[in-house]
Amino acid sequence: MKKFFSLLVLSVSFTSFGQQIALNSQYLFNEMIVNPGATGSKDYVPIHFNFRKQWVNFPGSPTTQLLSAHGEVGKKMGFGGMLFNDVSGPSRRTGINVNGAYHLQLDANNYHRLGLGLSVSLTQHLIDVNQLETYLPDDPAVLRGYNNRMVPDANFGVFYHFKDKGFAGLSAHNLGELNRDLYNFETTFGNPLVRTYYLIGGYHFAVSKDFGIKTTVLGQMIETGTWQADGTLLFTYKKMLWLGASYRHTDAVAFLAGGQAGPVRFGYSYDYTLSDIGQYSSGSHEVFIELQIFKSSDNSSKTPWLKRNRVYEPRI
């Protein structure tokens, strides 16, 4: 029971102080979840599903599901969104994000682009008191803790990408900083949803014709003064298979593997926990599967519906 309440304190702290997106070890395969400026930056439409089970064997450990999709819907416009469900013990966050981005062409060949993205979200925050046990019967702090709030918010991001090789971006989440008492305690919280900033970057280095090295870094800073950083190193073969590891500062070491078969990309990661919670759990597991549709070998049109107004000259 002591471990359960420790987890409850941790999950409430993350929710209260600006954790807009759930922890994800394979963010480098879906940059849009971190930066809305990446919306529509691919030369295909990715339909991406991610499942993560954190701190296995730890009572009430976090479980997250994420479904997202995005693509180019205009000559320079991107549109997409995601559905997410994040459960930690008795607390749950379920919501939707709708993203839009405008991509600036920075060179004549369109190799370098800059995406300016905006995301609006609606999140349901829920605490189920039926899952709680207290030392005091009918504890008023818990009874008042039952809440079901729909909270709107917005995120903004700037995302630079160079072909399919390199990218970098800066984004800000929880722009609204809404002053909501999510848990309905007697003492109202002030600005429980604090702004969070993400800095992401990566590059795929070609070692030879078939082999490459992909590096990615992610930094997170919450305006309360909390920060976190991690780095990932992957070895790739023909961009169809990869194997590597990442380090999340003072939290975990993750091992990643995956591949691509036709239009389907898939991956798995295992996190070995470095924090004290590692004494009570057997690590974290995460899998994703992505279907890439409307993918073409050239970049003349990223999505086929953009060709609907094309005029063809009749042959004589």
C-alpha positions as CSV (number, residue, x, y, z in Angstrom):
1,M,0.0,0.0,0.0
2,K,2.9,2.4,0.7
3,K,4.2,1.8,-2.8
4,F,0.8,2.4,-4.2
5,F,0.5,5.8,-2.6
6,S,4.0,6.7,-3.7
7,L,3.0,6.1,-7.3
8,L,-0.2,8.1,-6.7
9,V,1.9,11.1,-5.6
10,L,4.2,10.8,-8.6
11,S,1.4,10.5,-11.1
12,V,-0.5,13.5,-9.6
13,S,2.7,15.6,-9.6
14,F,3.3,14.9,-13.3
15,T,-0.2,15.7,-14.2
16,S,-0.4,18.8,-12.1
17,F,2.8,20.4,-13.2
18,G,2.6,20.4,-16.9
19,Q,3.2,16.9,-18.3
20,Q,1.3,17.4,-21.5
21,I,2.5,14.3,-23.3
22,A,3.1,10.9,-21.7
23,L,6.5,9.4,-21.5
24,N,7.6,7.9,-24.8
25,S,10.9,6.1,-25.6
26,Q,10.4,6.0,-29.4
27,Y,9.4,9.6,-29.9
28,L,12.0,9.8,-32.7
29,F,9.6,7.8,-35.0
30,N,6.7,10.2,-34.4
31,E,8.0,13.8,-34.0
32,M,4.5,15.3,-34.1
33,I,3.7,14.1,-30.6
34,V,6.5,16.4,-29.4
35,N,6.2,19.3,-31.9
36,P,3.1,20.2,-33.9
37,G,5.4,21.9,-36.5
38,A,6.2,18.4,-37.7
39,T,2.6,17.9,-38.9
40,G,2.6,17.1,-42.6
41,S,6.4,16.9,-42.9
42,K,6.5,13.3,-44.2
43,D,6.3,12.3,-47.9
44,Y,3.5,9.9,-46.9
45,V,0.6,9.7,-44.4
46,P,1.7,7.8,-41.2
47,I,-1.0,6.2,-39.2
48,H,0.8,5.5,-35.9
49,F,-0.3,3.4,-32.9
50,N,1.9,3.3,-29.7
51,F,1.4,1.3,-26.6
52,R,3.5,1.6,-23.4
53,K,3.4,-0.2,-20.1
54,Q,5.7,1.5,-17.6
55,W,7.1,0.0,-14.4
56,V,5.9,-3.6,-15.0
57,N,4.8,-5.4,-11.7
58,F,4.5,-2.0,-9.9
59,P,0.9,-1.7,-8.6
60,G,-1.0,0.9,-10.6
61,S,1.8,1.6,-13.0
62,P,1.2,4.0,-15.9
63,T,-0.2,2.6,-19.2
64,T,-0.5,4.7,-22.3
65,Q,-2.1,4.3,-25.7
66,L,-1.6,6.8,-28.5
67,L,-3.1,6.8,-32.0
68,S,-2.0,9.6,-34.5
69,A,-2.1,10.4,-38.2
70,H,-1.0,13.4,-40.3
71,G,-0.3,14.5,-43.8
72,E,0.0,17.3,-46.3
73,V,-3.4,18.7,-47.3
74,G,-2.3,21.7,-49.3
75,K,0.8,22.8,-51.2
76,K,2.4,24.0,-48.0
77,M,-0.1,22.9,-45.3
78,G,-0.1,20.0,-43.0
79,F,-3.0,18.6,-40.9
80,G,-3.3,15.8,-38.4
81,G,-4.2,14.8,-34.9
82,M,-4.0,12.2,-32.2
83,L,-6.1,10.4,-29.6
84,F,-4.4,9.4,-26.3
85,N,-5.3,7.6,-23.1
86,D,-2.9,7.7,-20.1
87,V,-3.8,5.8,-16.9
88,S,-1.7,6.0,-13.7
89,G,-3.3,4.2,-10.8
90,P,-6.7,5.9,-10.1
91,S,-5.9,8.9,-12.4
92,R,-6.7,9.0,-16.1
93,R,-6.1,11.5,-18.9
94,T,-8.0,10.9,-22.1
95,G,-8.1,13.4,-24.9
96,I,-7.7,14.6,-28.5
97,N,-5.2,16.9,-30.2
98,V,-5.9,18.6,-33.6
99,N,-2.8,19.9,-35.4
100,G,-2.2,22.2,-38.2
101,A,1.1,23.4,-39.7
102,Y,2.4,25.7,-42.4
103,H,5.7,24.7,-44.1
104,L,8.0,27.3,-45.5
105,Q,10.2,26.4,-48.4
106,L,13.8,27.5,-47.6
107,D,15.6,26.5,-50.8
108,A,14.8,26.0,-54.5
109,N,14.9,22.3,-54.3
110,N,12.7,22.2,-51.3
111,Y,15.2,20.1,-49.3
112,H,15.1,22.5,-46.4
113,R,11.7,23.3,-44.9
114,L,10.5,25.1,-41.7
115,G,7.2,24.0,-40.2
116,L,5.2,26.4,-38.0
117,G,2.6,24.4,-36.2
118,L,-0.3,24.9,-33.8
119,S,-2.2,22.3,-31.8
120,V,-5.4,22.6,-29.9
121,S,-6.4,19.9,-27.3
122,L,-9.2,18.8,-25.2
123,T,-8.3,16.5,-22.2
124,Q,-10.5,14.8,-19.7
125,H,-8.9,14.5,-16.3
126,L,-10.5,11.9,-14.0
127,I,-9.7,10.4,-10.6
128,D,-11.6,7.3,-9.6
129,V,-11.9,7.2,-5.8
130,N,-13.2,3.6,-5.9
131,Q,-9.6,2.6,-6.5
132,L,-8.3,4.4,-3.4
133,E,-7.9,3.0,0.2
134,T,-7.3,5.4,3.0
135,Y,-6.3,5.2,6.7
136,L,-9.3,7.4,7.6
137,P,-12.8,6.2,6.5
138,D,-14.5,8.7,4.2
139,D,-11.4,10.9,4.1
140,P,-12.8,14.3,2.8
141,A,-9.5,14.9,0.9
142,V,-10.2,11.8,-1.2
143,L,-13.9,12.2,-1.5
144,R,-13.4,15.7,-2.9
145,G,-10.7,14.3,-5.2
146,Y,-13.2,12.6,-7.5
147,N,-13.4,14.9,-10.5
148,N,-14.2,14.7,-14.1
149,R,-12.9,17.9,-15.9
150,M,-12.6,18.7,-19.6
151,V,-9.6,21.0,-20.0
152,P,-8.9,22.8,-23.3
153,D,-5.3,23.9,-24.2
154,A,-3.0,24.7,-27.0
155,N,0.6,23.9,-28.1
156,F,2.9,25.6,-30.6
157,G,6.0,24.4,-32.4
158,V,8.7,25.4,-34.9
159,F,10.2,22.4,-36.8
160,Y,13.1,22.4,-39.3
161,H,13.6,19.3,-41.5
162,F,16.2,18.5,-44.1
163,K,14.9,15.9,-46.5
164,D,14.7,12.6,-44.6
165,K,18.1,13.1,-42.9
166,G,17.9,15.8,-40.2
167,F,15.5,17.7,-38.1
168,A,15.4,20.1,-35.2
169,G,12.5,21.8,-33.4
170,L,11.4,23.8,-30.4
171,S,7.9,23.6,-29.0
172,A,5.8,24.9,-26.1
173,H,2.9,23.0,-24.6
174,N,0.2,24.1,-22.2
175,L,0.1,27.6,-23.7
176,G,-3.2,28.4,-21.9
177,E,-1.9,27.7,-18.4
178,L,-5.5,27.3,-17.4
179,N,-6.1,28.0,-13.7
180,R,-8.1,24.9,-13.0
181,D,-8.5,22.9,-9.8
182,L,-8.3,19.5,-11.4
183,Y,-8.8,17.6,-8.1
184,N,-11.3,19.8,-6.4
185,F,-9.5,20.0,-3.1
186,E,-10.6,22.5,-0.5
187,T,-7.5,24.7,-1.3
188,T,-7.5,25.6,-5.0
189,F,-4.4,25.0,-7.0
190,G,-3.0,28.0,-8.9
191,N,-2.1,27.3,-12.6
192,P,-1.8,23.5,-12.3
193,L,-1.1,23.2,-16.0
194,V,2.3,24.9,-16.4
195,R,4.0,25.5,-19.7
196,T,6.4,22.9,-20.8
197,Y,9.1,23.4,-23.5
198,Y,10.6,20.7,-25.7
199,L,13.9,20.9,-27.7
200,I,14.3,18.0,-30.2
201,G,16.9,17.3,-32.9
202,G,18.4,14.4,-34.8
203,Y,20.4,13.4,-37.9
204,H,20.9,10.2,-39.9
205,F,24.6,9.8,-40.8
206,A,25.4,7.5,-43.8
207,V,28.4,5.3,-42.9
208,S,28.2,3.3,-46.1
209,K,25.7,2.5,-48.8
210,D,23.7,0.2,-46.6
211,F,24.7,1.2,-43.0
212,G,23.9,4.4,-41.1
213,I,23.8,5.9,-37.6
214,K,20.8,7.9,-36.4
215,T,21.3,10.2,-33.4
216,T,18.5,12.0,-31.6
217,V,18.3,14.2,-28.5
218,L,15.3,15.5,-26.6
219,G,15.2,18.1,-23.8
220,Q,12.2,19.0,-21.7
221,M,11.9,21.9,-19.3
222,I,8.9,22.8,-17.2
223,E,8.5,26.4,-16.0
224,T,8.5,25.1,-12.4
225,G,12.2,24.5,-12.8
226,T,12.1,20.7,-13.6
227,W,14.0,19.4,-16.6
228,Q,14.8,16.1,-18.2
229,A,17.0,15.1,-21.2
230,D,17.7,12.0,-23.1
231,G,19.8,10.9,-26.1
232,T,19.4,8.0,-28.6
233,L,21.8,6.3,-30.8
234,L,20.6,3.8,-33.5
235,F,22.5,1.7,-36.0
236,T,20.5,1.3,-39.2
237,Y,20.7,-1.1,-42.1
238,K,19.2,0.1,-45.4
239,K,16.9,2.2,-43.3
240,M,14.9,-1.0,-43.0
241,L,16.3,-2.4,-39.7
242,W,17.6,-0.6,-36.6
243,L,19.1,-1.5,-33.3
244,G,20.3,0.9,-30.6
245,A,19.9,2.4,-27.1
246,S,19.0,5.6,-25.4
247,Y,19.7,7.2,-22.0
248,R,17.2,9.3,-20.0
249,H,18.9,11.4,-17.4
250,T,18.7,9.7,-13.9
251,D,15.7,7.7,-15.0
252,A,16.3,4.9,-17.4
253,V,18.4,3.2,-20.1
254,A,16.3,2.0,-23.1
255,F,17.1,-0.6,-25.7
256,L,15.4,-0.2,-29.1
257,A,14.9,-2.5,-32.1
258,G,12.6,-2.4,-35.1
259,G,12.2,-2.6,-38.8
260,Q,10.1,-1.9,-41.9
261,A,8.3,-4.3,-44.2
262,G,6.7,-2.6,-47.2
263,P,4.4,0.2,-45.9
264,V,4.5,-1.1,-42.3
265,R,7.0,0.1,-39.8
266,F,7.3,-1.4,-36.3
267,G,9.4,-1.0,-33.2
268,Y,10.0,-2.2,-29.6
269,S,11.8,-0.7,-26.7
270,Y,12.6,-1.9,-23.2
271,D,13.5,0.6,-20.5
272,Y,15.7,-0.5,-17.6
273,T,14.7,1.8,-14.7
274,L,17.6,3.6,-12.9
275,S,15.5,5.4,-10.3
276,D,14.4,3.9,-6.9
277,I,11.2,2.5,-8.6
278,G,13.4,0.0,-10.4
279,Q,13.7,-1.9,-7.1
280,Y,10.0,-2.7,-7.3
281,S,9.4,-3.1,-11.0
282,S,10.9,-5.1,-14.0
283,G,11.3,-2.2,-16.4
284,S,9.0,-0.7,-19.0
285,H,7.9,-2.1,-22.4
286,E,6.8,-0.1,-25.4
287,V,5.7,-1.1,-28.9
288,F,4.5,0.8,-32.0
289,I,3.2,0.0,-35.4
290,E,2.9,2.5,-38.2
291,L,1.1,2.1,-41.5
292,Q,2.5,4.5,-44.2
293,I,-0.1,5.1,-46.9
294,F,0.1,7.2,-50.1
295,K,3.9,6.8,-50.1
296,S,5.6,7.6,-53.4
297,S,9.2,7.4,-54.6
298,D,9.3,11.1,-55.6
299,N,8.2,14.2,-53.8
300,S,6.2,15.7,-56.5
301,S,3.1,15.2,-54.4
302,K,3.1,13.9,-50.9
303,T,-0.6,13.0,-51.0
304,P,-2.6,12.0,-54.0
305,W,-5.6,14.2,-53.3
306,L,-3.4,17.2,-54.2
307,K,-3.4,16.0,-57.8
308,R,-7.1,16.2,-58.2
309,N,-6.9,19.5,-60.1
310,R,-4.1,18.5,-62.4
311,V,-4.8,19.3,-66.1
312,Y,-3.5,16.8,-68.6
313,E,-2.8,17.8,-72.2
314,P,-4.5,15.5,-74.7
315,R,-2.2,13.5,-77.0
316,I,-2.6,14.2,-80.8
